[in-house]
Amino acid sequence: ANSKALELVQAVRAQGFTAERDVLGRKIKAQFKSADAFKAKVVMTLGGSEVEAGRVSLKNNATRQEVTVTFDEITSNFAGVLDQLF
Protein backbone atom coordinates (compact mmCIF):
# COMPACT_ATOMS: atom_id res chain seq x y z
CA ALA A 1 0.00 0.00 0.00
CA ASN A 2 2.90 2.35 0.72
CA SER A 3 4.25 2.29 -2.83
CA LYS A 4 0.75 2.80 -4.27
CA ALA A 5 0.23 5.72 -1.87
CA LEU A 6 3.44 7.32 -3.13
CA GLU A 7 2.32 6.81 -6.73
CA LEU A 8 -1.07 8.42 -6.06
CA VAL A 9 0.45 11.36 -4.16
CA GLN A 10 2.83 12.01 -7.04
CA ALA A 11 -0.06 11.85 -9.54
CA VAL A 12 -2.10 14.34 -7.49
CA ARG A 13 0.87 16.69 -7.23
CA ALA A 14 1.53 16.42 -10.97
CA GLN A 15 -2.01 17.75 -11.51
CA GLY A 16 -1.21 20.86 -9.48
CA PHE A 17 -2.59 19.88 -6.08
CA THR A 18 -0.84 19.70 -2.72
CA ALA A 19 -0.69 16.23 -1.20
CA GLU A 20 1.03 14.64 1.78
CA ARG A 21 1.28 11.07 3.00
CA ASP A 22 2.34 9.45 6.24
CA VAL A 23 5.91 8.21 6.04
CA LEU A 24 6.25 7.38 9.73
CA GLY A 25 4.04 4.30 9.73
CA ARG A 26 1.78 5.71 12.45
CA LYS A 27 -1.63 4.36 13.39
CA ILE A 28 -4.62 5.64 11.47
CA LYS A 29 -5.88 7.79 14.38
CA ALA A 30 -2.57 9.67 14.51
CA GLN A 31 -2.67 10.14 10.74
CA PHE A 32 -6.16 11.65 10.93
CA LYS A 33 -4.99 14.01 13.70
CA SER A 34 -2.14 15.15 11.47
CA ALA A 35 -4.56 15.72 8.61
CA ASP A 36 -6.62 17.94 10.90
CA ALA A 37 -3.50 19.83 12.01
CA PHE A 38 -2.56 20.41 8.35
CA LYS A 39 -6.14 21.56 7.71
CA ALA A 40 -6.49 18.94 4.99
CA LYS A 41 -9.58 19.40 2.87
CA VAL A 42 -9.61 15.79 1.68
CA VAL A 43 -8.33 12.61 3.29
CA MET A 44 -7.48 9.59 1.15
CA THR A 45 -7.63 6.21 2.87
CA LEU A 46 -5.55 3.45 1.33
CA GLY A 47 -4.74 0.01 2.70
CA GLY A 48 -4.09 -3.47 1.43
CA SER A 49 -7.73 -4.22 0.58
CA GLU A 50 -8.00 -0.99 -1.42
CA VAL A 51 -4.85 -1.83 -3.37
CA GLU A 52 -6.26 -5.27 -4.23
CA ALA A 53 -9.55 -3.73 -5.36
CA GLY A 54 -7.86 -0.90 -7.30
CA ARG A 55 -10.06 1.64 -5.53
CA VAL A 56 -9.51 4.25 -2.84
CA SER A 57 -11.80 6.19 -0.50
CA LEU A 58 -11.66 9.95 -0.28
CA LYS A 59 -13.41 11.92 2.43
CA ASN A 60 -14.26 15.62 2.58
CA ASN A 61 -12.69 16.49 5.93
CA ALA A 62 -15.28 19.19 6.67
CA THR A 63 -18.57 17.53 5.67
CA ARG A 64 -17.40 13.91 6.08
CA GLN A 65 -18.93 13.06 2.70
CA GLU A 66 -17.07 10.10 1.21
CA VAL A 67 -16.59 8.71 -2.30
CA THR A 68 -14.78 5.65 -3.57
CA VAL A 69 -13.00 5.97 -6.90
CA THR A 70 -10.55 3.98 -9.00
CA PHE A 71 -6.84 4.67 -9.05
CA ASP A 72 -7.21 5.67 -12.70
CA GLU A 73 -9.70 8.40 -11.78
CA ILE A 74 -7.20 9.84 -9.28
CA THR A 75 -4.25 9.72 -11.66
CA SER A 76 -6.08 11.10 -14.68
CA ASN A 77 -8.70 13.53 -13.32
CA PHE A 78 -8.28 14.41 -9.66
CA ALA A 79 -10.18 17.68 -10.15
CA GLY A 80 -13.20 15.65 -11.30
CA VAL A 81 -12.95 13.48 -8.19
CA LEU A 82 -12.90 16.60 -6.01
CA ASP A 83 -16.03 17.86 -7.77
CA GLN A 84 -17.84 14.84 -6.35
CA LEU A 85 -16.89 15.91 -2.80
CA PHE A 86 -17.51 19.66 -2.92
Backbone as a printed PyTorch tensor [residue, N CA C, xyz], in Angstrom:
tensor([[[  0.8270,  -1.1940,   0.0000],
         [  0.0000,   0.0000,   0.0000],
         [  0.8740,   1.2610,   0.0000]],

        [[  2.0400,   1.1800,   0.6190],
         [  2.9040,   2.3450,   0.7180],
         [  3.3910,   2.8140,  -0.6500]],

        [[  3.7770,   1.8830,  -1.5100],
         [  4.2510,   2.2880,  -2.8330],
         [  3.1110,   2.8400,  -3.6850]],

        [[  1.9110,   2.2820,  -3.5350],
         [  0.7490,   2.7990,  -4.2660],
         [  0.3830,   4.1890,  -3.7410]],

        [[  0.5020,   4.3970,  -2.4430],
         [  0.2290,   5.7190,  -1.8660],
         [  1.1820,   6.7510,  -2.4410]],

        [[  2.4560,   6.4000,  -2.5470],
         [  3.4370,   7.3160,  -3.1310],
         [  3.0720,   7.6300,  -4.5820]],

        [[  2.6970,   6.6140,  -5.3280],
         [  2.3220,   6.8090,  -6.7300],
         [  1.1180,   7.7530,  -6.8510]],

        [[  0.1170,   7.5660,  -5.9990],
         [ -1.0750,   8.4170,  -6.0560],
         [ -0.7570,   9.8510,  -5.6340]],

        [[  0.0620,  10.0200,  -4.6020],
         [  0.4500,  11.3640,  -4.1600],
         [  1.1940,  12.0920,  -5.2770]],

        [[  2.0970,  11.3930,  -5.9410],
         [  2.8290,  12.0080,  -7.0450],
         [  1.8960,  12.3840,  -8.1930]],

        [[  0.9010,  11.5540,  -8.4720],
         [ -0.0570,  11.8470,  -9.5370],
         [ -0.8990,  13.0700,  -9.1930]],

        [[ -1.3120,  13.1800,  -7.9340],
         [ -2.1020,  14.3350,  -7.4920],
         [ -1.2610,  15.6050,  -7.5820]],

        [[ -0.0260,  15.5310,  -7.1520],
         [  0.8730,  16.6890,  -7.2260],
         [  1.1290,  17.1010,  -8.6730]],

        [[  1.2740,  16.1300,  -9.5550],
         [  1.5290,  16.4160, -10.9740],
         [  0.3630,  17.1670, -11.6030]],

        [[ -0.8290,  17.0430, -11.0090],
         [ -2.0080,  17.7460, -11.5150],
         [ -2.1880,  19.1090, -10.8510]],

        [[ -1.2000,  19.5220, -10.0500],
         [ -1.2060,  20.8640,  -9.4760],
         [ -1.7740,  20.9770,  -8.0760]],

        [[ -2.0280,  19.8650,  -7.4300],
         [ -2.5900,  19.8780,  -6.0820],
         [ -1.4930,  19.6000,  -5.0590]],

        [[ -1.7360,  19.9940,  -3.8230],
         [ -0.8380,  19.7020,  -2.7240],
         [ -1.2900,  18.3970,  -2.0830]],

        [[ -0.3570,  17.5200,  -1.8120],
         [ -0.6900,  16.2320,  -1.1990],
         [  0.4430,  15.7890,  -0.2860]],

        [[  0.0700,  15.1800,   0.8190],
         [  1.0350,  14.6410,   1.7810],
         [  0.6220,  13.2090,   2.0980]],

        [[  1.5880,  12.4310,   2.5510],
         [  1.2840,  11.0730,   2.9980],
         [  2.0890,  10.7770,   4.2460]],

        [[  1.6360,   9.8310,   5.0190],
         [  2.3380,   9.4540,   6.2370],
         [  3.5250,   8.5760,   5.8830]],

        [[  4.6980,   8.9850,   6.2920],
         [  5.9100,   8.2090,   6.0360],
         [  6.4600,   7.6040,   7.3290]],

        [[  5.7700,   7.8580,   8.4320],
         [  6.2540,   7.3840,   9.7270],
         [  5.6420,   6.0520,  10.1470]],

        [[  4.6680,   5.5660,   9.3980],
         [  4.0350,   4.3000,   9.7350],
         [  3.1900,   4.3630,  10.9920]],

        [[  2.5990,   5.5320,  11.2390],
         [  1.7800,   5.7090,  12.4460],
         [  0.4120,   5.0610,  12.2860]],

        [[ -0.2730,   4.9100,  13.4080],
         [ -1.6280,   4.3630,  13.3930],
         [ -2.5650,   5.3590,  12.7230]],

        [[ -3.6830,   4.8330,  12.2520],
         [ -4.6200,   5.6430,  11.4700],
         [ -5.1390,   6.8460,  12.2630]],

        [[ -5.3790,   6.6780,  13.5570],
         [ -5.8790,   7.7880,  14.3760],
         [ -4.8810,   8.9490,  14.3920]],

        [[ -3.6080,   8.6400,  14.5170],
         [ -2.5670,   9.6750,  14.5130],
         [ -2.4820,  10.3450,  13.1460]],

        [[ -2.6980,   9.5670,  12.0870],
         [ -2.6710,  10.1410,  10.7430],
         [ -3.8370,  11.1020,  10.5430]],

        [[ -5.0200,  10.7580,  11.0460],
         [ -6.1640,  11.6520,  10.9320],
         [ -5.9450,  12.9320,  11.7480]],

        [[ -5.3070,  12.8180,  12.9060],
         [ -4.9930,  14.0120,  13.7050],
         [ -4.0480,  14.9360,  12.9400]],

        [[ -3.0600,  14.3530,  12.2710],
         [ -2.1350,  15.1500,  11.4730],
         [ -2.8590,  15.8410,  10.3270]],

        [[ -3.7820,  15.1310,   9.6960],
         [ -4.5600,  15.7200,   8.6050],
         [ -5.3420,  16.9250,   9.1150]],

        [[ -5.9040,  16.8060,  10.3080],
         [ -6.6230,  17.9390,  10.8960],
         [ -5.6720,  19.0890,  11.1920]],

        [[ -4.4910,  18.7900,  11.6960],
         [ -3.5040,  19.8280,  12.0070],
         [ -3.0450,  20.5510,  10.7440]],

        [[ -2.9400,  19.8110,   9.6330],
         [ -2.5600,  20.4080,   8.3530],
         [ -3.7290,  21.1110,   7.6710]],

        [[ -4.9170,  21.0040,   8.2890],
         [ -6.1440,  21.5610,   7.7130],
         [ -6.4240,  20.9670,   6.3310]],

        [[ -6.2480,  19.6560,   6.2410],
         [ -6.4900,  18.9410,   4.9890],
         [ -7.9600,  19.0390,   4.6120]],

        [[ -8.2100,  19.3280,   3.3530],
         [ -9.5850,  19.4040,   2.8690],
         [-10.1280,  18.0270,   2.5210]],

        [[ -9.2300,  17.1420,   2.0720],
         [ -9.6130,  15.7900,   1.6750],
         [ -8.6280,  14.8090,   2.2930]],

        [[ -9.1680,  13.6770,   2.7560],
         [ -8.3350,  12.6130,   3.2890],
         [ -8.5480,  11.3720,   2.4190]],

        [[ -7.4340,  10.7930,   1.9710],
         [ -7.4790,   9.5940,   1.1520],
         [ -7.0750,   8.4120,   2.0360]],

        [[ -7.9080,   7.3760,   2.0570],
         [ -7.6300,   6.2070,   2.8730],
         [ -7.2560,   5.0450,   1.9670]],

        [[ -6.0610,   4.5010,   2.1940],
         [ -5.5460,   3.4490,   1.3260],
         [ -4.8680,   2.3810,   2.1640]],

        [[ -5.3320,   1.1570,   2.0110],
         [ -4.7420,   0.0090,   2.7040],
         [ -4.6260,  -1.1520,   1.7450]],

        [[ -4.2830,  -2.2930,   2.2540],
         [ -4.0920,  -3.4730,   1.4290],
         [ -5.3240,  -3.8800,   0.6480]],

        [[ -6.5000,  -3.8220,   1.2780],
         [ -7.7260,  -4.2250,   0.5750],
         [ -8.0600,  -3.2570,  -0.5570]],

        [[ -7.7590,  -1.9740,  -0.3620],
         [ -7.9970,  -0.9940,  -1.4230],
         [ -7.0560,  -1.2280,  -2.5990]],

        [[ -5.8120,  -1.5610,  -2.3040],
         [ -4.8510,  -1.8300,  -3.3700],
         [ -5.3090,  -3.0300,  -4.1920]],

        [[ -5.7650,  -4.0860,  -3.5230],
         [ -6.2550,  -5.2720,  -4.2270],
         [ -7.4500,  -4.9530,  -5.1160]],

        [[ -8.3370,  -4.0830,  -4.6180],
         [ -9.5540,  -3.7300,  -5.3650],
         [ -9.2900,  -2.6780,  -6.4390]],

        [[ -8.1590,  -1.9670,  -6.3420],
         [ -7.8630,  -0.9020,  -7.3040],
         [ -8.7130,   0.3300,  -7.0930]],

        [[ -9.1910,   0.5060,  -5.8650],
         [-10.0560,   1.6430,  -5.5300],
         [ -9.5790,   2.2710,  -4.2250]],

        [[ -9.9070,   3.5280,  -4.0470],
         [ -9.5070,   4.2480,  -2.8440],
         [-10.6630,   5.1310,  -2.3860]],

        [[-10.7620,   5.3320,  -1.0700],
         [-11.8050,   6.1870,  -0.5030],
         [-11.2410,   7.5620,  -0.2220]],

        [[-12.0150,   8.5730,  -0.5830],
         [-11.6640,   9.9510,  -0.2770],
         [-12.7940,  10.5580,   0.5290]],

        [[-12.4090,  11.3300,   1.5560],
         [-13.4070,  11.9220,   2.4310],
         [-13.1900,  13.4220,   2.5190]],

        [[-14.2690,  14.1810,   2.3390],
         [-14.2560,  15.6170,   2.5760],
         [-14.0920,  15.7880,   4.0770]],

        [[-13.0030,  16.4010,   4.5130],
         [-12.6870,  16.4900,   5.9340],
         [-13.6300,  17.4200,   6.6920]],

        [[-14.3580,  18.2770,   6.0000],
         [-15.2800,  19.1890,   6.6670],
         [-16.6840,  18.5810,   6.7830]],

        [[-17.1930,  18.0430,   5.6830],
         [-18.5680,  17.5290,   5.6690],
         [-18.6450,  16.0390,   5.9660]],

        [[-17.5100,  15.3550,   5.8850],
         [-17.4020,  13.9070,   6.0770],
         [-18.0440,  13.1010,   4.9480]],

        [[-18.4270,  13.7800,   3.8710],
         [-18.9300,  13.0620,   2.6990],
         [-17.7870,  12.2310,   2.1340]],

        [[-18.1080,  11.0190,   1.6820],
         [-17.0730,  10.1030,   1.2110],
         [-17.4350,   9.5400,  -0.1550]],

        [[-16.4190,   9.3700,  -0.9990],
         [-16.5900,   8.7140,  -2.2980],
         [-15.4830,   7.6760,  -2.4590]],

        [[-15.7750,   6.6540,  -3.2270],
         [-14.7790,   5.6520,  -3.5670],
         [-14.5740,   5.7030,  -5.0690]],

        [[-13.3300,   5.8300,  -5.4780],
         [-12.9980,   5.9710,  -6.8970],
         [-11.8460,   5.0320,  -7.2490]],

        [[-11.6440,   4.8330,  -8.5400],
         [-10.5480,   3.9820,  -8.9960],
         [ -9.2360,   4.7670,  -8.9730]],

        [[ -8.1490,   4.0260,  -8.9810],
         [ -6.8400,   4.6660,  -9.0510],
         [ -6.7130,   5.4820, -10.3360]],

        [[ -7.2820,   4.9580, -11.4220],
         [ -7.2060,   5.6690, -12.7020],
         [ -7.8860,   7.0300, -12.6310]],

        [[ -9.0060,   7.1130, -11.9200],
         [ -9.7000,   8.3970, -11.7760],
         [ -8.8190,   9.4050, -11.0440]],

        [[ -8.0950,   8.9420, -10.0360],
         [ -7.2030,   9.8370,  -9.2790],
         [ -6.0570,  10.2980, -10.1590]],

        [[ -5.4430,   9.3700, -10.8900],
         [ -4.2500,   9.7200, -11.6580],
         [ -4.5620,  10.5190, -12.9060]],

        [[ -5.7730,  10.4050, -13.4330],
         [ -6.0790,  11.1030, -14.6810],
         [ -6.9370,  12.3480, -14.5050]],

        [[ -7.7730,  12.4070, -13.4530],
         [ -8.7030,  13.5280, -13.3200],
         [ -9.0420,  13.7820, -11.8560]],

        [[ -8.0390,  14.1750, -11.0760],
         [ -8.2800,  14.4110,  -9.6590],
         [ -9.2660,  15.5610,  -9.4290]],

        [[ -9.2400,  16.5550, -10.2830],
         [-10.1840,  17.6810, -10.1530],
         [-11.6230,  17.1650, -10.2690]],

        [[-11.8680,  16.2310, -11.1520],
         [-13.2010,  15.6490, -11.2990],
         [-13.6210,  14.8740, -10.0560]],

        [[-12.6670,  14.2110,  -9.4320],
         [-12.9510,  13.4830,  -8.1900],
         [-13.3300,  14.4820,  -7.0950]],

        [[-12.6000,  15.5790,  -7.0080],
         [-12.9010,  16.5980,  -6.0070],
         [-14.2840,  17.2020,  -6.2140]],

        [[-14.6940,  17.3330,  -7.4850],
         [-16.0310,  17.8650,  -7.7660],
         [-17.1240,  17.0160,  -7.1310]],

        [[-16.8580,  15.7270,  -6.9610],
         [-17.8380,  14.8440,  -6.3460],
         [-17.9540,  15.0920,  -4.8430]],

        [[-16.9270,  15.6890,  -4.2540],
         [-16.8920,  15.9090,  -2.7960],
         [-17.2890,  17.3130,  -2.3780]],

        [[-17.2380,  18.2680,  -3.3050],
         [-17.5120,  19.6620,  -2.9200],
         [-18.6640,  20.2390,  -3.7020]]])
